[in-house]
Amino acid sequence: MNPILFLDIDGVLNPPICPQYELDFALSDKLAAKLNNPSIKKLNIYFVNQVYYGFDKKSCELIKKLAQEFEAKIVLTSSWRLYYTKEEIEGMFEIVGIKDTFIDFTVHGNPRNNVIMEYVHTHNVKRYLVIDDFDMRNNFGYRFIQTAQCFNEANYHQARYALKLQESL
């Protein structure tokens, strides 16, 4: 079974302070053509601009690199799962280049560590990481990667090491 990356958005891909940008009303059309995905045209223009201009590109690249290296799949744990549809989340991941790795959401509920553990047990997940800016180290030990602002190079190396430790599971 592929390892799972339980992924938060805010503080991981989306920095706490968003860079300023000018709203691009044609961005959905441009991205739909560039990515050959007409469903992006259906997404809210503010949402598309926030993802494209607001998300940290280096963080997105590092998550993609990690997922590719370990053939990991993403399960979204972020509160974004409560406010956006599956199609919007898939569009978001398409825009940042990691749509192929996204497979699921955790169920609605709190605290987040409980819904992650429920997912682990329900789906018999053996290899996983939790990547979040909220400290859950006590719940997940070395399987937890805490970000400060966004997922960075140090987080990436820590995540690689944690996934390598799990290769024999």
Rosetta blueprint (number, residue, H / E / L):
1 M L
2 N L
3 P L
4 I E
5 L E
6 F E
7 L E
8 D L
9 I L
10 D E
11 G L
12 V L
13 L L
14 N E
15 P L
16 P L
17 I L
18 C L
19 P L
20 Q L
21 Y L
22 E L
23 L L
24 D L
25 F L
26 A L
27 L H
28 S H
29 D H
30 K H
31 L H
32 A H
33 A H
34 K H
35 L L
36 N L
37 N L
38 P H
39 S H
40 I H
41 K H
42 K H
43 L L
44 N L
45 I H
46 Y H
47 F H
48 V H
49 N H
50 Q H
51 V H
52 Y H
53 Y H
54 G H
55 F L
56 D L
57 K H
58 K H
59 S H
60 C H
61 E H
62 L H
63 I H
64 K H
65 K H
66 L H
67 A H
68 Q H
69 E H
70 F H
71 E L
72 A L
73 K E
74 I E
75 V E
76 L E
77 T L
78 S L
79 S L
80 W H
81 R H
82 L H
83 Y H
84 Y L
85 T L
86 K H
87 E H
88 E H
89 I H
90 E H
91 G H
92 M H
93 F H
94 E H
95 I H
96 V L
97 G L
98 I L
99 K H
100 D H
101 T H
102 F E
103 I E
104 D E
105 F E
106 T L
107 V L
108 H L
109 G L
110 N L
111 P L
112 R H
113 N H
114 N H
115 V H
116 I H
117 M H
118 E H
119 Y H
120 V H
121 H H
122 T H
123 H L
124 N L
125 V L
126 K L
127 R L
128 Y E
129 L E
130 V E
131 I E
132 D E
133 D L
134 F L
135 D L
136 M L
137 R H
138 N H
139 N H
140 F H
141 G H
142 Y H
143 R H
144 F E
145 I E
146 Q E
147 T L
148 A L
149 Q L
150 C L
151 F L
152 N L
153 E H
154 A H
155 N H
156 Y H
157 H H
158 Q H
159 A H
160 R H
161 Y H
162 A H
163 L H
164 K H
165 L H
166 Q L
167 E L
168 S L
169 L L
